[in-house]
């Protein structure tokens, strides 16, 4: 069992990223944002002018792309071919195309392999690693020492995503964000390969009525029980 690994999965807008980073800081752990990897892969595909749904071409682009993932929870940088793309991967263009790219099985294989390698490196250090995504508990790290699946009502998720967009300087409109979040979740849950779902042995935590601090405290308690 990978005792030092925490797997945090769930749909968008559950507070997953904020919570994962805060938990990693509290535990003195490193942090891996696998969504950022699918986003960087999508940016590479878009930049190459390849249709995100063209599996074979898109896979070739991702295989050739030089992706660097920072694992410091305070400043997790994302690089693509030597360029800092942390902001660009959050934009509407990448967000609109990422579910198509992440549905390609060969691309998932490439990225899952890199994710496991990054986790292996992280676990060589004390403190452990917090990994967030959609398929961490089910596919990437089925042996993680702690698996949590975060949920929240559709309203709460749309509201949080909109607030986050506004806070980070992107346009935030509740109705269109709600539609975009729902569309992405439907695609991620409905795909054939590694669909979004809770692992059988994951703890489900509904964050609709909880503040970030409460969620982080709850996860710290769970991590302490594990130790
Ligand atoms: O977490 P984030 O919203 O940044 O993820 C972006 C997209 O990447 C998701 O909508 C999903 O399509 C894909 N993803 C995935 N598997 C993961 C993490 C993200 O398919 N482990």
Boltz pocket constraint, residues with backbone or C-beta under 6 A from the ligand:
constraints:
  - pocket:
      binder: B
      contacts: [[A, 12], [A, 34], [A, 35], [A, 36], [A, 38], [A, 39], [A, 98], [A, 99], [A, 102], [A, 132], [A, 133], [A, 134], [A, 135], [A, 136], [A, 184], [A, 188], [A, 194]]
      max_distance: 6.0
